[in-house]
Amino acid sequence: MMMRWLLWSVPCDSLYHYPHGAIPDVLKLLFFYLASPDFILDIDSSSSSSFSFPSNTTYNSTCTGHIYEYLFILSSTMSKLKWMLDKATVPHDPSLTNAELMLTNDDLRPVEPERRQWAWWNYIAFWIADSLNINTWMISSSMIVDGLSWWQSWICVWIGYLIAAAFVCLTGRIGAVYHISFPVTARASFGIWGSFWPVINRVVMAIIWYGVQGYIGGECVTLMIEAIWPSYRKLHNGLSESAGVDTKGFVSFFIFWLLSLPALWFPVHKVRHLFTVKAICSPIAAIAFFAWAIARAHGIGPIIHQPNTVHGSALGWAIVKAIMTCIGNFAALIMNDCDFTRFARSPKDALWSQLLTIPIGFGITSFIGIIVSSSSSVIFDTDPVWNPLDLLGMFLDGASSGQRFGIFIIATGFALAQLGTNISANSVSAGTDLTALLPRYINIRRGSYFCAALGLAICPWKLVASSNQFTTYLSAYSLFLSAIAGVIICDYYIIRRGYLDIKGLYSASKTDPYFFSCGFSWRAYASYLAGILINIVGFAGAVGRDVPMGAQYIYNINYFSGVIVSGGMYWILTKLFPIPATSDVWNEVDIDNEDFTGRVTYGQEINGGYGDRQSITDSLPPDDQKGLNAASKRV
């Protein structure tokens, strides 16, 4: 009240005649509002306005005219803003409250039976397509740079990706059974509102990876253009050295980024055909490069006879680092595999197809990368070249027209591989997860384009400048994601024994089981912090700080330590402070056979016991309609 009295004590004319731009129009209106709560604006459809002023206050005509002017501007601005927000709103049920609109939209609801179109062969094609990318080559090639022999590197690859596949299947089963995405899955352990932080973590990683994979795709474009127009290699550089990239590199990156945008338009259940095409074309390019490298090295003999260059304990920790790098490469995909398994026809389709294809696909791709990287030492008598695109560029020096054509075909296959990987592992994941942050305004398509825009802006070339920077980055972000994965895995498999209350995952009611304390699970967050803290000292050592040797050893196995500590802490806390909606026996609920009357069907509550029964039946998927009708006949 004192603030309002003081504001009204200032003459209106003096307020208006401040220097131009010193007090914006909206701020002036705010002063008028604060000065009197009795100041009421009423604008009808004919744009006429009427005002009610405090009875104890008088205004001169000039001041009143200014008020009319300000209110007209404000009402016009607010009207346009409201129109823009209405246009940006994604389709939703108008009966939902604002809180419910923060929790659900068409992309967050459990997948309907007619959209569950991914069979086991789709997952095989998906992971073959995902494994065939330059990033996988770089990871395996970096092991050679770190001093391992080709066979030591390959064994590490198989062990690392087999462990990663096991984690993928653990988290992916949640989506395959309940047909829900990662943002919804995280609500069970972190809370309805607490799940936003794990989602943000995953979104950030997807954006970073989108930029990295896009930049690598840009290097493929560079080779394609140079193979056709060699003069492109001499393109004038107009960027400073501090930019970290030259004009040619940025232009190629931008071309790849631009050509990727149309592929983001298609929905997830339709984009699976792209992975099938990639799974056919990309291996041809990889095998062709593999054969060419062996031929230029005069056979595989000189390649495989190169020994390891590290020994003793250094060799042991190099092996551990190699295995953890493979797992770190999957840290983000482990978290959100349910974004893809929710489209599975059955949980079995998403189990063995993933468990076997991941180590086989990544193992074969890594073998090609290891041999090609090792061949560079034989061909050019230099240190191993860890980036296969750099080696392909070296092949371009002095190449004949036929060889340039071959390089163009190989680079095109690699570019297609990067496109498929960027969609499968990054844009779709970011789009799905962003729907959980602003479900009223973001769907998967919009989220994918948002990811692409930020991926362009993060200067991804700085992350792949060297093999050391690259592997340090992989280890750093797996530190944070492992702590989240440990909580989710422990919650689903040990604490809840597979039971989830689907209705509760879409409700902001304080009485529902996943609301916890104000929508946050302090148990999950305490466990998450414990999983980070066990590795944080070692991480400081990885970036150049002096830390105890023991901390470095723990950090060398950071994914395991993060999962075990966070999961173990969560188990202890939930035993000391029990949570609701758990089961004493294994109890995965088939949502297609569940009685949805009075429950939530795909995120929307059905008014059980009230209203027209036929309208309730019609709102269900076909299989559920049959079950409901059969049940009613038995009654």
Helices and strands as residue ranges (DSSP letters): H 2-8, H 12-16, H 25-35, E 40-43, E 49-52, H 61-88, H 98-101, G 113-115, H 120-131, H 134-145, H 150-178, H 182-190, H 196-228, G 230-234, G 241-243, H 247-260, G 261-265, H 272-296, H 301-304, H 312-329, H 331-336, H 338-341, G 347-350, H 352-380, H 388-396, H 401-421, I 422-427, H 428-437, H 444-457, G 460-462, H 467-490, I 491-495, G 504-506, H 522-542, H 549-556, H 558-576, E 600-601, E 604-605, H 613-618, H 622-634
